[in-house]
Amino acid sequence: RLAWLEKTSSLVLAGSTRAAIKSSIQEDLKSCFHSDNTKVRGSIDKTITVLLKIWAQVPDEIAALHKEGLGLLRHTHRSRHLAVHWGMVAAVYPFWSAVASQTGRLLKLQGSASASQVQRRVREQYGERETVSRRTRYVLRSFVDWGVLQEAASKGIYTSGRTLSIEDPSLIAWMIEASLHARASGSAPLKDLIDSPSLFPFRIKPVHAESLMAASSRLDFLRHGLENDLVLLRKPTTKGGAP
């Protein structure tokens, strides 16, 4: 749930220890799961692990993205927090972005998306396993909780929910960087990133590659023609300056 991510990140910003964060969100989750049986306790523990990995103990390769994301949460209006949480979840768990991409494609194509359609497309990407279908269903439920999808009258059918316009260059650059971390190649054409179905809840203002470079030192680009810029994650440099 979006509220759980907001709570976790606010505790990190407040300087709480990992143990204190875990204890605090554990109390919140207990009231949401309404059970003390072993299976539910296991679900709570898994959820806490996910929340901590997104905002409290991120992988080293996205440490800089995480630090800037916390700064965005601290200094931007709460109405923009959804975009920051979306980016961090996608960067840490690319599966989120994969489900979003298939959902976004269906919404653009036909104005709605069924759970079965999304699950089938994600299974084609990740394999015909029941865990893939189940986790796809979990992500779709999260989209509904976040308000970016809404359930239609027919069960298992979703339509678009709220959309958020993103115009701040710093936030755009940060979201593009997060999207690149969700891609195995770590690169993509700028236009594809701006219009990506994986960012279906957002309307991102078109920007030039130079503006992205000015907003983020962790992005680079290669120019192919007048309007065909390839954006990529800049490789970290050693102390001597070499990549």
Backbone as CSV, one residue per row, in Angstrom:
resi,resn,N_x,N_y,N_z,CA_x,CA_y,CA_z,C_x,C_y,C_z
1,ARG,0.834,-1.196,0.000,0.000,0.000,0.000,0.872,1.251,0.000
2,LEU,0.366,2.268,-0.640,1.118,3.517,-0.731,1.387,4.102,0.654
3,ALA,0.424,3.977,1.545,0.584,4.535,2.890,1.743,3.871,3.643
4,TRP,1.980,2.586,3.384,3.074,1.886,4.059,4.424,2.398,3.566
5,LEU,4.527,2.668,2.267,5.767,3.225,1.725,5.996,4.637,2.247
6,GLU,4.927,5.396,2.337,5.040,6.765,2.857,5.508,6.733,4.310
7,LYS,4.970,5.808,5.086,5.364,5.688,6.492,6.836,5.269,6.609
8,THR,7.230,4.282,5.829,8.608,3.799,5.887,9.595,4.901,5.515
9,SER,9.321,5.604,4.421,10.238,6.664,3.986,10.285,7.811,4.983
10,SER,9.146,8.132,5.610,9.137,9.217,6.593,9.981,8.854,7.815
11,LEU,9.977,7.594,8.194,10.798,7.144,9.320,12.285,7.205,8.962
12,VAL,12.611,6.852,7.727,14.006,6.959,7.269,14.445,8.416,7.290
13,LEU,13.592,9.303,6.788,13.912,10.733,6.781,14.069,11.286,8.190
14,ALA,13.350,10.709,9.136,13.437,11.163,10.523,14.684,10.630,11.231
15,GLY,15.433,9.763,10.543,16.658,9.223,11.119,16.462,8.019,12.012
16,SER,15.322,7.374,11.931,15.050,6.196,12.758,15.975,5.047,12.373
17,THR,16.296,4.214,13.339,17.121,3.047,13.066,16.304,1.999,12.331
18,ARG,16.996,1.058,11.714,16.301,-0.005,10.990,15.376,-0.778,11.934
19,ALA,15.854,-1.045,13.145,15.043,-1.782,14.112,13.787,-1.005,14.490
20,ALA,13.937,0.306,14.670,12.789,1.145,15.026,11.789,1.219,13.882
21,ILE,12.292,1.313,12.669,11.411,1.343,11.500,10.633,0.041,11.398
22,LYS,11.330,-1.062,11.544,10.680,-2.374,11.448,9.599,-2.534,12.505
23,SER,9.904,-2.118,13.727,8.941,-2.235,14.820,7.706,-1.377,14.568
24,SER,7.915,-0.184,14.069,6.810,0.743,13.841,5.874,0.258,12.742
25,ILE,6.437,-0.148,11.607,5.563,-0.582,10.513,4.946,-1.950,10.801
26,GLN,5.610,-2.729,11.659,5.039,-4.018,12.051,3.713,-3.819,12.786
27,GLU,3.663,-2.811,13.635,2.416,-2.513,14.353,1.321,-2.090,13.388
28,ASP,1.668,-1.281,12.388,0.681,-0.852,11.396,0.151,-2.039,10.600
29,LEU,1.057,-2.940,10.218,0.648,-4.071,9.391,-0.220,-5.054,10.167
30,LYS,0.036,-5.206,11.452,-0.788,-6.113,12.258,-2.256,-5.727,12.199
31,SER,-2.535,-4.438,12.261,-3.922,-3.993,12.249,-4.556,-4.159,10.870
32,CYS,-3.724,-4.280,9.838,-4.251,-4.447,8.478,-4.492,-5.910,8.135
33,PHE,-3.676,-6.808,8.670,-3.805,-8.213,8.324,-4.822,-8.952,9.193
34,HIS,-5.126,-8.404,10.372,-6.200,-8.926,11.228,-6.068,-10.410,11.570
35,SER,-4.877,-10.893,11.795,-4.720,-12.299,12.180,-3.332,-12.516,12.747
36,ASP,-3.217,-13.520,13.644,-1.914,-13.845,14.209,-1.457,-15.242,13.792
37,ASN,-2.161,-15.859,12.812,-1.738,-17.207,12.453,-0.399,-17.166,11.722
38,THR,0.239,-18.322,11.612,1.597,-18.406,11.093,1.705,-17.873,9.673
39,LYS,0.726,-18.221,8.829,0.775,-17.787,7.427,0.726,-16.272,7.312
40,VAL,-0.152,-15.650,8.111,-0.274,-14.200,8.065,0.981,-13.533,8.621
41,ARG,1.531,-14.105,9.705,2.778,-13.552,10.237,3.874,-13.598,9.191
42,GLY,3.901,-14.681,8.402,4.880,-14.789,7.334,4.671,-13.715,6.281
43,SER,3.411,-13.428,5.973,3.095,-12.392,4.993,3.527,-11.021,5.494
44,ILE,3.328,-10.764,6.779,3.749,-9.492,7.357,5.263,-9.346,7.260
45,ASP,5.989,-10.402,7.593,7.450,-10.354,7.531,7.942,-10.095,6.114
46,LYS,7.300,-10.738,5.132,7.700,-10.536,3.736,7.420,-9.101,3.295
47,THR,6.280,-8.568,3.728,5.927,-7.197,3.363,6.913,-6.204,3.973
48,ILE,7.291,-6.437,5.217,8.272,-5.560,5.868,9.608,-5.617,5.139
49,THR,10.010,-6.810,4.723,11.261,-6.960,3.974,11.228,-6.135,2.698
50,VAL,10.087,-6.166,1.994,9.934,-5.385,0.760,10.037,-3.891,1.053
51,LEU,9.325,-3.433,2.062,9.325,-2.007,2.407,10.726,-1.529,2.793
52,LEU,11.430,-2.330,3.571,12.784,-1.948,3.998,13.742,-1.918,2.816
53,LYS,13.587,-2.867,1.899,14.499,-2.910,0.751,14.280,-1.714,-0.167
54,ILE,13.054,-1.189,-0.194,12.757,-0.045,-1.056,13.293,1.261,-0.461
55,TRP,13.127,1.448,0.858,13.479,2.751,1.424,14.524,2.718,2.543
56,ALA,14.806,1.575,3.137,15.713,1.585,4.291,17.064,0.933,4.027
57,GLN,17.099,-0.072,3.178,18.367,-0.750,2.906,18.422,-1.168,1.433
58,VAL,18.582,-0.194,0.586,18.514,-0.428,-0.851,19.805,-1.059,-1.362
59,PRO,19.743,-1.720,-2.523,20.970,-2.256,-3.139,21.978,-1.144,-3.414
60,ASP,23.257,-1.473,-3.340,24.311,-0.465,-3.497,24.223,0.292,-4.814
61,GLU,23.826,-0.414,-5.878,23.848,0.227,-7.197,22.816,1.348,-7.351
62,ILE,21.844,1.413,-6.455,20.876,2.509,-6.541,20.920,3.395,-5.288
63,ALA,22.037,3.371,-4.587,22.169,4.182,-3.377,22.011,5.676,-3.670
64,ALA,22.592,6.137,-4.782,22.491,7.554,-5.133,21.062,7.919,-5.518
65,LEU,20.407,7.038,-6.251,18.997,7.249,-6.609,18.142,7.332,-5.348
66,HIS,18.416,6.459,-4.396,17.689,6.418,-3.126,17.878,7.713,-2.344
67,LYS,19.113,8.166,-2.266,19.401,9.391,-1.519,18.665,10.584,-2.124
68,GLU,18.692,10.693,-3.456,17.998,11.798,-4.108,16.484,11.638,-3.979
69,GLY,16.008,10.392,-4.009,14.580,10.153,-3.839,14.086,10.629,-2.485
70,LEU,14.877,10.388,-1.457,14.508,10.881,-0.125,14.466,12.403,-0.115
71,GLY,15.416,13.027,-0.816,15.417,14.485,-0.904,14.177,15.006,-1.610
72,LEU,13.743,14.302,-2.646,12.527,14.700,-3.352,11.307,14.587,-2.441
73,LEU,11.259,13.527,-1.665,10.140,13.374,-0.724,10.136,14.492,0.317
74,ARG,11.323,14.891,0.735,11.419,15.930,1.765,10.998,17.308,1.233
75,HIS,11.332,17.567,-0.043,11.184,18.936,-0.538,10.059,19.137,-1.551
76,THR,9.414,18.078,-1.999,8.317,18.246,-2.951,6.974,18.050,-2.252
77,HIS,5.947,18.593,-2.871,4.599,18.487,-2.311,4.176,17.029,-2.235
78,ARG,3.406,16.707,-1.220,3.010,15.314,-1.012,2.260,14.738,-2.211
79,SER,1.621,15.579,-2.989,0.901,15.098,-4.165,1.842,14.488,-5.193
80,ARG,3.139,14.810,-5.106,4.132,14.261,-6.030,4.831,13.022,-5.463
81,HIS,4.549,12.669,-4.237,5.228,11.540,-3.619,4.940,10.226,-4.336
82,LEU,3.741,10.104,-4.894,3.392,8.867,-5.598,4.417,8.562,-6.679
83,ALA,4.849,9.582,-7.410,5.820,9.380,-8.487,7.151,8.882,-7.940
84,VAL,7.562,9.386,-6.795,8.842,8.981,-6.208,8.765,7.536,-5.699
85,HIS,7.683,7.210,-5.030,7.522,5.824,-4.573,7.467,4.871,-5.764
86,TRP,6.765,5.276,-6.818,6.664,4.441,-8.016,8.060,4.163,-8.587
87,GLY,8.863,5.204,-8.678,10.200,5.046,-9.228,11.085,4.145,-8.390
88,MET,11.029,4.293,-7.074,11.863,3.459,-6.210,11.430,1.998,-6.251
89,VAL,10.125,1.747,-6.248,9.657,0.362,-6.326,10.136,-0.266,-7.636
90,ALA,10.005,0.467,-8.741,10.419,-0.056,-10.044,11.923,-0.336,-10.087
91,ALA,12.717,0.557,-9.496,14.172,0.390,-9.509,14.607,-0.817,-8.685
92,VAL,13.943,-1.044,-7.559,14.305,-2.155,-6.679,13.689,-3.465,-7.163
93,TYR,12.462,-3.388,-7.648,11.733,-4.572,-8.110,11.253,-4.375,-9.545
94,PRO,12.077,-4.703,-10.537,11.691,-4.520,-11.944,10.390,-5.229,-12.325
95,PHE,9.989,-6.241,-11.558,8.735,-6.937,-11.843,7.558,-5.959,-11.787
96,TRP,7.628,-5.009,-10.874,6.598,-3.964,-10.771,6.467,-3.225,-12.094
97,SER,7.608,-2.856,-12.661,7.614,-2.124,-13.920,7.099,-2.995,-15.060
98,ALA,7.388,-4.299,-15.021,6.912,-5.212,-16.057,5.388,-5.304,-16.054
99,VAL,4.803,-5.418,-14.868,3.340,-5.467,-14.757,2.736,-4.132,-15.198
100,ALA,3.365,-3.036,-14.793,2.879,-1.710,-15.184,2.923,-1.538,-16.694
101,SER,3.983,-2.040,-17.317,4.139,-1.901,-18.756,3.017,-2.619,-19.499
102,GLN,2.721,-3.843,-19.096,1.642,-4.592,-19.749,0.284,-3.961,-19.472
103,THR,0.097,-3.469,-18.272,-1.158,-2.797,-17.926,-1.325,-1.535,-18.758
104,GLY,-0.258,-0.740,-18.841,-0.306,0.500,-19.598,-0.584,0.270,-21.077
105,ARG,0.013,-0.777,-21.642,-0.227,-1.080,-23.055,-1.696,-1.406,-23.300
106,LEU,-2.270,-2.209,-22.431,-3.674,-2.592,-22.596,-4.598,-1.393,-22.424
107,LEU,-4.297,-0.546,-21.460,-5.132,0.650,-21.252,-5.101,1.548,-22.482
108,LYS,-3.925,1.700,-23.076,-3.806,2.551,-24.261,-4.489,1.927,-25.467
109,LEU,-4.413,0.603,-25.554,-4.957,-0.106,-26.710,-6.475,-0.193,-26.689
110,GLN,-7.029,-0.508,-25.495,-8.462,-0.797,-25.447,-9.216,-0.069,-24.347
111,GLY,-8.522,0.778,-23.581,-9.200,1.563,-22.554,-9.443,0.838,-21.253
112,SER,-9.086,-0.440,-21.201,-9.242,-1.228,-19.975,-8.218,-2.361,-20.005
113,ALA,-8.048,-3.005,-18.870,-7.125,-4.138,-18.772,-7.730,-5.169,-17.838
114,SER,-7.773,-6.399,-18.269,-8.261,-7.454,-17.386,-7.076,-8.098,-16.691
115,ALA,-7.314,-8.591,-15.485,-6.250,-9.264,-14.739,-5.706,-10.449,-15.523
116,SER,-6.592,-11.193,-16.187,-6.151,-12.377,-16.932,-5.258,-11.990,-18.104
117,GLN,-5.578,-10.886,-18.778,-4.745,-10.427,-19.889,-3.354,-10.024,-19.404
118,VAL,-3.311,-9.268,-18.333,-2.021,-8.830,-17.794,-1.211,-10.036,-17.332
119,GLN,-1.857,-10.955,-16.624,-1.152,-12.142,-16.135,-0.586,-12.967,-17.281
120,ARG,-1.362,-13.137,-18.343,-0.893,-13.924,-19.484,0.339,-13.286,-20.109
121,ARG,0.305,-11.979,-20.283,1.437,-11.286,-20.906,2.679,-11.319,-20.022
122,VAL,2.495,-11.202,-18.717,3.644,-11.239,-17.805,4.220,-12.654,-17.749
123,ARG,3.354,-13.673,-17.809,3.849,-15.058,-17.828,4.668,-15.331,-19.087
124,GLU,4.284,-14.701,-20.198,5.068,-14.867,-21.425,6.482,-14.328,-21.242
125,GLN,6.610,-13.357,-20.360,7.917,-12.744,-20.110,8.706,-13.484,-19.043
126,TYR,8.013,-13.918,-17.978,8.704,-14.505,-16.826,8.553,-16.022,-16.693
127,GLY,7.679,-16.613,-17.497,7.510,-18.058,-17.431,6.145,-18.461,-16.897
128,GLU,5.707,-19.630,-17.319,4.379,-20.128,-16.944,4.417,-20.730,-15.537
129,ARG,4.466,-19.862,-14.562,4.489,-20.324,-13.174,3.355,-19.664,-12.398
130,GLU,2.805,-20.402,-11.464,1.698,-19.867,-10.671,2.140,-18.668,-9.846
131,THR,3.396,-18.680,-9.397,3.882,-17.550,-8.592,3.863,-16.251,-9.409
132,VAL,4.088,-16.350,-10.724,4.072,-15.160,-11.576,2.671,-14.568,-11.620
133,SER,1.666,-15.448,-11.804,0.277,-14.971,-11.832,-0.124,-14.369,-10.497
134,ARG,0.288,-15.019,-9.410,-0.095,-14.537,-8.079,0.540,-13.180,-7.787
135,ARG,1.812,-13.052,-8.108,2.482,-11.778,-7.819,2.011,-10.669,-8.746
136,THR,1.618,-11.030,-9.955,1.011,-10.039,-10.849,-0.283,-9.521,-10.245
137,ARG,-1.062,-10.420,-9.682,-2.322,-10.032,-9.028,-2.055,-9.099,-7.860
138,TYR,-1.004,-9.366,-7.086,-0.657,-8.496,-5.961,-0.324,-7.085,-6.442
139,VAL,0.452,-7.008,-7.542,0.837,-5.700,-8.060,-0.388,-4.929,-8.555
140,LEU,-1.288,-5.623,-9.228,-2.520,-4.974,-9.699,-3.332,-4.432,-8.520
141,ARG,-3.376,-5.170,-7.449,-4.081,-4.692,-6.246,-3.408,-3.441,-5.696
142,SER,-2.080,-3.417,-5.773,-1.359,-2.225,-5.327,-1.714,-1.030,-6.195
143,PHE,-1.801,-1.238,-7.506,-2.182,-0.149,-8.407,-3.545,0.428,-8.023
144,VAL,-4.463,-0.464,-7.641,-5.796,-0.007,-7.221,-5.695,0.782,-5.921
145,ASP,-4.923,0.269,-4.963,-4.751,0.975,-3.691,-4.122,2.350,-3.905
146,TRP,-3.223,2.456,-4.853,-2.557,3.721,-5.132,-3.463,4.676,-5.890
147,GLY,-4.587,4.168,-6.400,-5.542,5.010,-7.100,-5.251,5.197,-8.578
148,VAL,-4.224,4.511,-9.111,-3.885,4.686,-10.518,-4.675,3.738,-11.414
149,LEU,-5.298,2.742,-10.815,-6.259,1.876,-11.496,-7.542,1.893,-10.694
150,GLN,-8.662,1.671,-11.369,-9.916,1.510,-10.663,-10.644,0.292,-11.222
151,GLU,-11.331,-0.394,-10.340,-12.041,-1.603,-10.741,-13.332,-1.239,-11.471
152,ALA,-13.566,-1.898,-12.596,-14.787,-1.680,-13.366,-15.917,-2.505,-12.766
153,ALA,-17.090,-2.383,-13.351,-18.249,-3.126,-12.847,-18.036,-4.630,-12.962
154,SER,-17.363,-5.058,-14.034,-17.083,-6.481,-14.222,-15.857,-6.884,-13.408
155,LYS,-15.956,-8.001,-12.718,-14.865,-8.453,-11.857,-13.606,-8.728,-12.679
156,GLY,-12.484,-8.269,-12.163,-11.205,-8.523,-12.819,-10.894,-7.597,-13.961
157,ILE,-11.696,-6.553,-14.146,-11.466,-5.578,-15.204,-11.100,-4.250,-14.567
158,TYR,-10.057,-3.612,-15.110,-9.577,-2.353,-14.555,-9.561,-1.264,-15.619
159,THR,-9.819,-0.053,-15.185,-9.704,1.120,-16.049,-8.756,2.120,-15.388
160,SER,-8.380,3.134,-16.137,-7.432,4.117,-15.617,-7.994,4.856,-14.417
161,GLY,-7.125,5.132,-13.462,-7.495,5.939,-12.311,-6.929,7.333,-12.472
162,ARG,-6.391,7.866,-11.391,-5.867,9.234,-11.467,-4.555,9.265,-12.238
163,THR,-4.306,10.389,-12.855,-3.038,10.620,-13.539,-2.370,11.844,-12.939
164,LEU,-1.064,11.876,-13.022,-0.288,12.932,-12.400,0.636,13.557,-13.436
165,SER,0.544,14.860,-13.604,1.416,15.568,-14.533,2.762,15.838,-13.870
166,ILE,3.834,15.508,-14.569,5.183,15.712,-14.059,5.894,16.705,-14.971
167,GLU,6.231,17.879,-14.420,6.862,18.927,-15.219,8.210,19.371,-14.664
168,ASP,8.504,19.049,-13.421,9.762,19.472,-12.808,10.930,18.688,-13.412
169,PRO,11.924,19.365,-13.994,13.040,18.674,-14.657,13.788,17.707,-13.742
170,SER,13.966,18.090,-12.485,14.688,17.216,-11.551,13.934,15.918,-11.306
171,LEU,12.626,16.018,-11.126,11.816,14.831,-10.900,11.746,13.975,-12.163
172,ILE,11.656,14.620,-13.318,11.631,13.869,-14.581,12.929,13.084,-14.752
173,ALA,14.058,13.747,-14.518,15.354,13.076,-14.648,15.460,11.916,-13.676
174,TRP,14.976,12.126,-12.465,15.035,11.070,-11.448,14.157,9.882,-11.845
175,MET,12.956,10.151,-12.352,12.054,9.068,-12.761,12.624,8.293,-13.945
176,ILE,13.271,8.997,-14.861,13.891,8.326,-16.000,15.039,7.442,-15.530
177,GLU,15.832,7.947,-14.586,16.912,7.127,-14.040,16.348,5.873,-13.367
178,ALA,15.274,6.025,-12.592,14.646,4.877,-11.937,14.153,3.876,-12.973
179,SER,13.560,4.379,-14.051,13.061,3.502,-15.111,14.193,2.722,-15.774
180,LEU,15.342,3.370,-15.939,16.482,2.699,-16.553,17.013,1.578,-15.664
181,HIS,16.946,1.768,-14.354,17.373,0.703,-13.444,16.455,-0.510,-13.547
182,ALA,15.225,-0.298,-13.970,14.275,-1.402,-14.126,14.478,-2.138,-15.443
183,ARG,15.318,-1.626,-16.317,15.595,-2.235,-17.616,16.936,-2.949,-17.573
184,ALA,16.973,-4.147,-18.109,18.207,-4.937,-18.071,19.342,-4.239,-18.809
185,SER,19.014,-3.515,-19.880,20.038,-2.857,-20.680,20.572,-1.581,-20.033
186,GLY,19.755,-0.973,-19.162,20.149,0.293,-18.552,20.157,1.455,-19.517
187,SER,19.478,1.290,-20.662,19.415,2.360,-21.651,18.132,2.236,-22.452
188,ALA,17.716,3.352,-23.065,16.510,3.360,-23.894,16.414,4.703,-24.607
189,PRO,15.742,4.756,-25.756,15.507,6.039,-26.416,14.702,6.961,-25.507
190,LEU,15.050,8.235,-25.514,14.390,9.193,-24.629,12.876,9.208,-24.835
191,LYS,12.439,9.198,-26.091,11.001,9.234,-26.369,10.301,8.016,-25.782
192,ASP,10.952,6.842,-25.866,10.361,5.624,-25.307,10.222,5.729,-23.791
193,LEU,11.182,6.377,-23.147,11.128,6.546,-21.699,10.002,7.491,-21.291
194,ILE,9.888,8.600,-22.000,8.854,9.587,-21.683,7.462,8.999,-21.875
195,ASP,7.297,8.210,-22.949,5.983,7.652,-23.291,5.810,6.211,-22.830
196,SER,6.687,5.732,-21.985,6.664,4.323,-21.592,5.347,3.923,-20.934
197,PRO,4.748,2.801,-21.358,3.530,2.319,-20.699,3.767,1.934,-19.244
198,SER,5.027,1.707,-18.866,5.323,1.392,-17.466,5.115,2.594,-16.554
199,LEU,4.964,3.774,-17.169,4.684,5.005,-16.419,3.278,5.498,-16.747
200,PHE,2.363,4.560,-16.940,1.018,4.930,-17.395,0.269,5.911,-16.486
201,PRO,0.546,5.971,-15.180,-0.208,6.940,-14.362,0.283,8.386,-14.512
202,PHE,1.360,8.590,-15.288,1.984,9.907,-15.324,1.959,10.518,-16.730
203,ARG,1.833,11.823,-16.757,1.958,12.572,-17.999,3.230,13.399,-17.864
204,ILE,4.296,12.902,-18.467,5.612,13.517,-18.296,5.866,14.527,-19.406
205,LYS,6.223,15.716,-19.000,6.501,16.791,-19.953,7.724,16.427,-20.801
206,PRO,7.617,16.524,-22.130,8.772,16.226,-22.989,9.963,17.117,-22.632
207,VAL,11.137,16.517,-22.614,12.358,17.260,-22.282,13.442,16.899,-23.284
208,HIS,14.438,17.759,-23.394,15.606,17.475,-24.219,16.635,16.720,-23.384
209,ALA,17.428,15.920,-24.044,18.444,15.139,-23.342,19.393,16.038,-22.557
210,GLU,19.723,17.200,-23.123,20.624,18.122,-22.426,20.050,18.564,-21.087
211,SER,18.735,18.727,-21.024,18.091,19.118,-19.767,18.231,18.022,-18.720
212,LEU,18.154,16.775,-19.176,18.323,15.653,-18.249,19.742,15.611,-17.701
213,MET,20.720,15.858,-18.578,22.109,15.838,-18.140,22.369,16.944,-17.115
214,ALA,21.727,18.096,-17.338,21.892,19.214,-16.410,21.252,18.907,-15.065
215,ALA,20.188,18.091,-15.077,19.469,17.777,-13.842,20.064,16.597,-13.094
216,SER,20.806,15.736,-13.795,21.345,14.538,-13.138,22.721,14.196,-13.697
217,SER,23.675,14.028,-12.804,25.034,13.650,-13.206,25.153,12.152,-13.443
218,ARG,24.071,11.412,-13.195,24.118,9.952,-13.332,23.516,9.471,-14.652
219,LEU,23.141,10.414,-15.504,22.590,10.074,-16.810,23.519,10.560,-17.914
220,ASP,23.517,9.837,-19.007,24.293,10.223,-20.175,23.435,9.973,-21.410
221,PHE,23.857,10.446,-22.566,23.073,10.179,-23.765,23.958,10.099,-24.993
222,LEU,23.452,9.372,-25.980,24.094,9.268,-27.277,23.098,9.778,-28.307
223,ARG,23.557,10.628,-29.206,22.642,11.220,-30.184,22.668,10.430,-31.486
224,HIS,21.484,10.069,-31.949,21.321,9.401,-33.236,20.310,10.217,-34.038
225,GLY,20.800,11.099,-34.901,19.895,11.947,-35.666,19.461,13.144,-34.845
226,LEU,18.533,13.908,-35.392,18.111,15.150,-34.751,17.260,14.923,-33.516
227,GLU,16.382,13.922,-33.528,15.444,13.714,-32.425,15.425,12.256,-31.978
228,ASN,16.593,11.679,-31.877,16.651,10.268,-31.501,17.794,10.060,-30.511
229,ASP,17.576,10.527,-29.276,18.606,10.436,-28.241,18.447,9.165,-27.423
230,LEU,19.529,8.444,-27.260,19.545,7.252,-26.410,20.047,7.662,-25.034
231,VAL,19.227,7.467,-24.017,19.602,7.818,-22.641,20.104,6.565,-21.936
232,LEU,21.171,6.696,-21.185,21.730,5.552,-20.486,22.280,5.958,-19.129
233,LEU,22.387,4.979,-18.279,22.973,5.211,-16.964,24.468,5.416,-17.114
234,ARG,24.974,6.477,-16.524,26.410,6.749,-16.611,27.170,5.784,-15.711
235,LYS,28.214,5.201,-16.249,28.996,4.253,-15.470,29.787,4.998,-14.390
236,PRO,29.827,4.438,-13.171,30.602,5.098,-12.119,32.072,5.142,-12.481
237,THR,32.758,6.169,-12.038,34.185,6.305,-12.325,35.014,5.923,-11.113
238,THR,36.226,5.503,-11.384,37.159,5.181,-10.306,37.818,6.471,-9.819
239,LYS,38.642,6.360,-8.830,39.330,7.541,-8.300,40.192,8.195,-9.360
240,GLY,40.695,7.400,-10.291,41.532,7.954,-11.327,40.742,8.587,-12.453
241,GLY,39.423,8.448,-12.403,38.592,9.066,-13.433,38.162,8.128,-14.532
242,ALA,38.723,6.924,-14.574,38.353,5.982,-15.635,37.074,5.249,-15.263
243,PRO,36.254,4.874,-16.270,35.040,4.128,-15.981,35.330,2.732,-15.503
